[in-house]
Amino acid sequence: MDLASAVTDQNFDEYKSDLLSEIERSRNKLDEISNMIEQSQVELSKLVERNASISGHLQHVKSQIDVIPRPDIRTAYNAAMDAQQRLMVMRGQLEKLQCEKEQIQVHLQFLEKTNQNFYREGDNKSRKSNQSGKDVLEMVISSQEAVRQRLSRQMHDGPAQALSNFIVQAEIAGRLFEIDASRARDELANLKAAALSTFQKVRIFIFELRPMMLDDLGLFPTIKRYVDNFKEEINHDVTLSIKGQERRLEPYLEVMIFRAIQELLGNAARHNNEKVDIDVKILIEDNWIRVSVSDTGKGFDPSKLDKSEGLGLKLIKERVELLGGNMDFESAIGQGTKITFKVPCLEIKK
């Protein structure tokens, strides 16, 4: 065996060892997060009960606000604000854990499928797929880090900043109770309105992060809801067409298709500043699902896709091909874009 072959075999063995280590690490992390979710759900149930009790007491205080001493009123409002804040934080934490669990499950499925390919193919083919597997793994990791950075910025600029403002407003309202109860009530009303607005934004944020209805109702109702929300947030016309018998698919396939549509819609919006038409079509056949997302925007040169820094389209293509499907790009500068992919229609196992 020459030196080059020895180095290749060494790299191949190292990659297989790293892959197995990553599978084991992901399984342990999945078990850890599953336990944390169970604990969080128990804690959330306790907070819900406590919040209901405090809300009932607060309603009693409101009905007797003219006779109850101001310190008791202030204590009741502070307790209610604290309970609501704790409840909102716990719900957000639980949603984050559930989202992280889904991401690890998808990541683990990908790793296990990659590991199976090592033993399904011969040594030569496995060595050929070695570099391809590394490239896909690097894209997955880079894509996940890019998403984490974006979510971190959104959390900092949105909910985190809003919570800081709530604390300041609550302190102002508390001090005003001793000076001007009427102004204090107005301040609390403003605080409630701001909290409600922020809560709605957080719900949209969580839906984009990981819509729970994807688990409860499945892919197609979730896509309809997402497209409706997407149309409200952007300055583009979006249409959705679904043909065929809607049914539940394997969870990893539903996640993959939803994330692909989410990415393609996001690309169409981000890369076209002027108003364009975006058309999403889904065709459900007996053995295949075909998805196309087209827009009337500025387009791009598909031949330069491999050289571009963006990971979204590359990662979708790799995942589609990993599932046994294919992906096509139709675009030209100034002539819009149409991206189509199809994957095997794997129904959920009952």
GIFEN-V909376 format. One record per run of one state. SS is the DSSP state (H for helix, E for strand, - for the rest). FROM is the first residue (numbers start at 1). LEN is the number of residues. If there is no record, write none. Layout:
BEGIN
SS	FROM	LEN
SS	FROM	LEN
END
This chain:
BEGIN
-	1	2
H	3	61
-	64	6
H	70	51
-	121	2
H	123	54
-	177	4
H	181	30
-	211	2
H	213	4
-	217	2
H	219	15
-	234	3
E	237	7
-	244	5
E	249	1
-	250	1
H	251	20
-	271	6
E	277	8
-	285	3
E	288	8
-	296	6
H	302	3
-	305	7
H	312	11
-	323	3
E	326	6
-	332	5
E	337	8
-	345	2
E	347	1
-	348	3
END
